[in-house]
Amino acid sequence: MLTYQLIEGAARRQWLDDLLLADEEVGMIERYLMHGQFYTVSDQQQVIGAFHLMALNDQQVELKNIAVRPEWQHRGFGGQMMTQIQTIAIDQGFQSLLVALGTVVWQRLVFICVKAFGSNEFAKTSSTNIKRQSMKMGFA
Protein backbone atom coordinates (compact mmCIF):
# COMPACT_ATOMS: atom_id res chain seq x y z
CA MET A 1 0.00 0.00 0.00
CA LEU A 2 1.36 3.40 -0.97
CA THR A 3 1.71 6.19 1.55
CA TYR A 4 1.75 9.89 0.75
CA GLN A 5 3.61 12.55 2.71
CA LEU A 6 3.05 16.28 2.24
CA ILE A 7 6.43 18.04 2.21
CA GLU A 8 6.63 21.68 3.22
CA GLY A 9 9.15 24.46 2.57
CA ALA A 10 12.81 24.06 1.73
CA ALA A 11 12.71 20.30 2.40
CA ARG A 12 11.18 19.99 -1.07
CA ARG A 13 14.54 20.74 -2.68
CA GLN A 14 15.95 17.36 -1.65
CA TRP A 15 13.50 15.73 -4.10
CA LEU A 16 14.63 17.73 -7.15
CA ASP A 17 16.16 14.65 -8.82
CA ASP A 18 12.78 12.93 -8.67
CA LEU A 19 11.02 15.92 -10.23
CA LEU A 20 13.65 16.02 -12.99
CA LEU A 21 12.46 12.57 -14.11
CA ALA A 22 9.29 14.23 -15.40
CA ASP A 23 10.41 17.79 -16.15
CA GLU A 24 13.93 18.14 -17.46
CA GLU A 25 13.99 21.92 -17.00
CA VAL A 26 15.29 22.90 -13.55
CA GLY A 27 14.12 26.46 -14.18
CA MET A 28 10.54 25.31 -14.71
CA ILE A 29 10.60 23.28 -11.49
CA GLU A 30 12.06 26.20 -9.54
CA ARG A 31 9.10 28.36 -10.61
CA TYR A 32 6.59 26.19 -8.76
CA LEU A 33 8.58 24.18 -6.23
CA MET A 34 7.86 26.42 -3.24
CA HIS A 35 4.19 26.88 -4.10
CA GLY A 36 1.28 24.47 -3.93
CA GLN A 37 1.36 20.98 -2.45
CA PHE A 38 4.31 18.64 -2.86
CA TYR A 39 3.99 14.96 -1.92
CA THR A 40 6.45 12.11 -1.76
CA VAL A 41 5.11 8.63 -2.40
CA SER A 42 6.44 5.59 -0.56
CA ASP A 43 5.97 1.84 -0.74
CA GLN A 44 6.88 0.10 2.50
CA GLN A 45 8.70 3.24 3.70
CA GLN A 46 10.86 3.52 0.58
CA VAL A 47 10.26 6.61 -1.57
CA ILE A 48 9.26 5.55 -5.07
CA GLY A 49 8.17 8.89 -6.51
CA ALA A 50 6.64 12.31 -6.03
CA PHE A 51 4.01 14.68 -7.36
CA HIS A 52 3.22 18.38 -7.14
CA LEU A 53 -0.21 20.04 -7.21
CA MET A 54 -1.03 23.74 -7.45
CA ALA A 55 -4.44 25.41 -7.21
CA LEU A 56 -5.20 27.61 -10.19
CA ASN A 57 -8.43 28.93 -8.67
CA ASP A 58 -11.23 27.67 -6.39
CA GLN A 59 -12.44 25.19 -9.02
CA GLN A 60 -9.29 23.90 -10.71
CA VAL A 61 -6.02 22.35 -9.57
CA GLU A 62 -3.02 21.65 -11.79
CA LEU A 63 -0.74 18.62 -11.65
CA LYS A 64 2.64 20.30 -12.17
CA ASN A 65 4.77 17.17 -11.90
CA ILE A 66 4.44 13.45 -11.31
CA ALA A 67 7.35 11.03 -11.29
CA VAL A 68 7.98 7.39 -10.43
CA ARG A 69 11.60 6.37 -9.96
CA PRO A 70 12.80 4.16 -12.85
CA GLU A 71 13.28 1.03 -10.75
CA TRP A 72 9.61 1.28 -9.63
CA GLN A 73 8.05 1.96 -13.03
CA HIS A 74 5.78 -0.47 -14.89
CA ARG A 75 4.22 -1.78 -11.66
CA GLY A 76 1.02 0.26 -11.63
CA PHE A 77 2.25 2.89 -9.17
CA GLY A 78 1.60 5.78 -11.59
CA GLY A 79 -2.06 4.79 -11.83
CA GLN A 80 -2.32 4.51 -8.06
CA MET A 81 -0.75 7.95 -7.71
CA MET A 82 -3.24 9.44 -10.20
CA THR A 83 -6.12 7.93 -8.22
CA GLN A 84 -4.75 9.53 -5.03
CA ILE A 85 -4.27 12.85 -6.82
CA GLN A 86 -7.92 12.75 -7.87
CA THR A 87 -8.96 11.95 -4.28
CA ILE A 88 -6.90 14.85 -2.90
CA ALA A 89 -8.38 17.24 -5.46
CA ILE A 90 -11.97 16.16 -4.76
CA ASP A 91 -11.45 16.25 -0.97
CA GLN A 92 -10.21 19.84 -1.30
CA GLY A 93 -13.29 20.86 -3.30
CA PHE A 94 -11.80 21.15 -6.78
CA GLN A 95 -14.01 20.44 -9.78
CA SER A 96 -11.28 19.63 -12.31
CA LEU A 97 -7.65 18.65 -12.63
CA LEU A 98 -5.44 20.20 -15.30
CA VAL A 99 -2.51 18.01 -16.30
CA ALA A 100 0.18 20.09 -18.00
CA LEU A 101 3.54 18.37 -18.12
CA GLY A 102 6.66 18.35 -20.23
CA THR A 103 6.88 15.73 -22.95
CA VAL A 104 9.19 13.49 -20.89
CA VAL A 105 6.32 11.60 -19.27
CA TRP A 106 3.43 12.61 -21.49
CA GLN A 107 2.84 9.32 -23.32
CA ARG A 108 2.95 7.29 -20.11
CA LEU A 109 0.65 9.71 -18.34
CA VAL A 110 -1.89 9.72 -21.17
CA PHE A 111 -2.06 5.92 -20.93
CA ILE A 112 -2.48 6.06 -17.14
CA CYS A 113 -5.16 8.76 -17.26
CA VAL A 114 -7.19 7.09 -19.98
CA LYS A 115 -6.98 3.77 -18.16
CA ALA A 116 -7.77 5.22 -14.73
CA PHE A 117 -10.35 7.87 -15.64
CA GLY A 118 -11.48 7.21 -19.20
CA SER A 119 -10.43 10.78 -20.08
CA ASN A 120 -9.78 11.59 -23.71
CA GLU A 121 -9.92 15.39 -23.69
CA PHE A 122 -6.48 16.50 -24.81
CA ALA A 123 -5.08 19.82 -25.95
CA LYS A 124 -1.58 20.76 -27.04
CA THR A 125 -0.06 24.04 -25.99
CA SER A 126 3.32 25.72 -26.24
CA SER A 127 5.12 27.60 -23.47
CA THR A 128 8.56 29.27 -23.40
CA ASN A 129 9.97 27.21 -26.28
CA ILE A 130 9.27 23.95 -24.45
CA LYS A 131 6.73 21.67 -26.05
CA ARG A 132 4.11 21.06 -23.40
CA GLN A 133 0.83 19.20 -23.57
CA SER A 134 -2.18 19.34 -21.33
CA MET A 135 -5.49 17.72 -20.63
CA LYS A 136 -8.33 18.62 -18.36
CA MET A 137 -10.25 16.02 -16.39
CA GLY A 138 -13.52 16.94 -14.70
CA PHE A 139 -14.74 15.16 -11.62
CA ALA A 140 -18.23 13.71 -11.57
C-alpha positions in Angstrom: 0.0 0.0 0.0 1.4 3.4 -1.0 1.7 6.2 1.6 1.8 9.9 0.8 3.6 12.6 2.7 3.0 16.3 2.2 6.4 18.0 2.2 6.6 21.7 3.2 9.1 24.5 2.6 12.8 24.1 1.7 12.7 20.3 2.4 11.2 20.0 -1.1 14.5 20.7 -2.7 16.0 17.4 -1.6 13.5 15.7 -4.1 14.6 17.7 -7.2 16.2 14.7 -8.8 12.8 12.9 -8.7 11.0 15.9 -10.2 13.6 16.0 -13.0 12.5 12.6 -14.1 9.3 14.2 -15.4 10.4 17.8 -16.2 13.9 18.1 -17.5 14.0 21.9 -17.0 15.3 22.9 -13.5 14.1 26.5 -14.2 10.5 25.3 -14.7 10.6 23.3 -11.5 12.1 26.2 -9.5 9.1 28.4 -10.6 6.6 26.2 -8.8 8.6 24.2 -6.2 7.9 26.4 -3.2 4.2 26.9 -4.1 1.3 24.5 -3.9 1.4 21.0 -2.4 4.3 18.6 -2.9 4.0 15.0 -1.9 6.5 12.1 -1.8 5.1 8.6 -2.4 6.4 5.6 -0.6 6.0 1.8 -0.7 6.9 0.1 2.5 8.7 3.2 3.7 10.9 3.5 0.6 10.3 6.6 -1.6 9.3 5.6 -5.1 8.2 8.9 -6.5 6.6 12.3 -6.0 4.0 14.7 -7.4 3.2 18.4 -7.1 -0.2 20.0 -7.2 -1.0 23.7 -7.5 -4.4 25.4 -7.2 -5.2 27.6 -10.2 -8.4 28.9 -8.7 -11.2 27.7 -6.4 -12.4 25.2 -9.0 -9.3 23.9 -10.7 -6.0 22.4 -9.6 -3.0 21.6 -11.8 -0.7 18.6 -11.7 2.6 20.3 -12.2 4.8 17.2 -11.9 4.4 13.4 -11.3 7.4 11.0 -11.3 8.0 7.4 -10.4 11.6 6.4 -10.0 12.8 4.2 -12.8 13.3 1.0 -10.8 9.6 1.3 -9.6 8.1 2.0 -13.0 5.8 -0.5 -14.9 4.2 -1.8 -11.7 1.0 0.3 -11.6 2.3 2.9 -9.2 1.6 5.8 -11.6 -2.1 4.8 -11.8 -2.3 4.5 -8.1 -0.8 8.0 -7.7 -3.2 9.4 -10.2 -6.1 7.9 -8.2 -4.7 9.5 -5.0 -4.3 12.9 -6.8 -7.9 12.8 -7.9 -9.0 11.9 -4.3 -6.9 14.8 -2.9 -8.4 17.2 -5.5 -12.0 16.2 -4.8 -11.5 16.2 -1.0 -10.2 19.8 -1.3 -13.3 20.9 -3.3 -11.8 21.1 -6.8 -14.0 20.4 -9.8 -11.3 19.6 -12.3 -7.6 18.6 -12.6 -5.4 20.2 -15.3 -2.5 18.0 -16.3 0.2 20.1 -18.0 3.5 18.4 -18.1 6.7 18.4 -20.2 6.9 15.7 -23.0 9.2 13.5 -20.9 6.3 11.6 -19.3 3.4 12.6 -21.5 2.8 9.3 -23.3 3.0 7.3 -20.1 0.7 9.7 -18.3 -1.9 9.7 -21.2 -2.1 5.9 -20.9 -2.5 6.1 -17.1 -5.2 8.8 -17.3 -7.2 7.1 -20.0 -7.0 3.8 -18.2 -7.8 5.2 -14.7 -10.3 7.9 -15.6 -11.5 7.2 -19.2 -10.4 10.8 -20.1 -9.8 11.6 -23.7 -9.9 15.4 -23.7 -6.5 16.5 -24.8 -5.1 19.8 -26.0 -1.6 20.8 -27.0 -0.1 24.0 -26.0 3.3 25.7 -26.2 5.1 27.6 -23.5 8.6 29.3 -23.4 10.0 27.2 -26.3 9.3 23.9 -24.5 6.7 21.7 -26.1 4.1 21.1 -23.4 0.8 19.2 -23.6 -2.2 19.3 -21.3 -5.5 17.7 -20.6 -8.3 18.6 -18.4 -10.3 16.0 -16.4 -13.5 16.9 -14.7 -14.7 15.2 -11.6 -18.2 13.7 -11.6 
